[in-house]
Amino acid sequence: MAIKKEIQTTEILVSANVGVNANGKPVKKDFAFKNINPQASAEVLYKHGMAFGHMIKHTKSGIYVRERHLLSEA
């Protein structure tokens, strides 16, 4: 049986260090930006992630992409 995977949604997540907890360990928070074109290239996703990151007052610790796919029989 053949199965196909079809991308449905894409989000850019900008992870930032927002402070430290009571034990002195860094606290991270993800800022999600939705409704991103699922066909966008890695370069475009990175460029937009960097632009979104400039809107956040905290130090960025990473840019991530989350995709949701629909699996179905081909």
C-alpha positions as CSV (number, residue, x, y, z in Angstrom):
1,M,0.0,0.0,0.0
2,A,1.4,3.4,-1.0
3,I,1.0,6.3,1.4
4,K,1.4,9.9,0.4
5,K,2.4,12.8,2.7
6,E,0.9,16.2,2.0
7,I,2.0,19.3,3.9
8,Q,-0.9,21.2,5.4
9,T,0.5,24.0,7.6
10,T,3.9,25.6,8.3
11,E,4.9,27.7,11.4
12,I,8.1,29.5,12.2
13,L,9.2,29.3,15.8
14,V,11.7,31.8,17.2
15,S,13.1,30.5,20.5
16,A,14.4,33.1,22.9
17,N,16.1,33.2,26.3
18,V,13.7,35.1,28.5
19,G,15.5,34.9,31.9
20,V,16.6,32.4,34.5
21,N,14.6,30.3,37.0
22,A,15.1,30.1,40.7
23,N,17.9,27.5,40.2
24,G,19.8,29.9,37.8
25,K,18.9,27.8,34.7
26,P,17.9,29.6,31.5
27,V,14.2,29.9,30.7
28,K,13.3,29.6,27.0
29,K,10.1,30.6,25.3
30,D,9.0,29.9,21.7
31,F,7.3,32.7,19.7
32,A,5.1,31.1,17.0
33,F,4.4,32.8,13.7
34,K,1.6,31.0,11.7
35,N,0.1,31.0,8.2
36,I,3.5,30.6,6.6
37,N,3.5,29.5,2.9
38,P,4.1,25.7,3.1
39,Q,6.1,25.9,-0.2
40,A,8.6,28.4,1.2
41,S,12.3,27.5,0.8
42,A,14.6,27.0,3.8
43,E,16.3,30.3,2.9
44,V,13.0,32.2,2.9
45,L,11.9,30.6,6.2
46,Y,15.3,31.6,7.8
47,K,15.1,35.2,6.5
48,H,11.6,35.6,7.9
49,G,12.6,33.9,11.2
50,M,15.4,36.4,11.5
51,A,13.0,39.3,10.8
52,F,10.5,38.0,13.3
53,G,13.4,37.6,15.8
54,H,14.2,41.3,15.6
55,M,10.7,42.1,16.9
56,I,11.5,40.1,20.1
57,K,13.3,42.0,22.9
58,H,15.0,38.8,24.2
59,T,18.1,37.1,22.9
60,K,17.3,34.6,20.2
61,S,18.5,31.0,20.8
62,G,17.2,29.4,17.6
63,I,14.8,29.5,14.6
64,Y,12.7,26.4,14.0
65,V,10.1,25.3,11.5
66,R,7.1,23.2,12.5
67,E,5.1,21.5,9.7
68,R,1.9,19.5,9.8
69,H,1.4,16.8,7.2
70,L,-1.6,14.8,6.2
71,L,-1.0,11.1,5.6
72,S,-3.3,9.2,3.3
73,E,-3.5,6.3,0.9
74,A,-2.3,7.1,-2.6
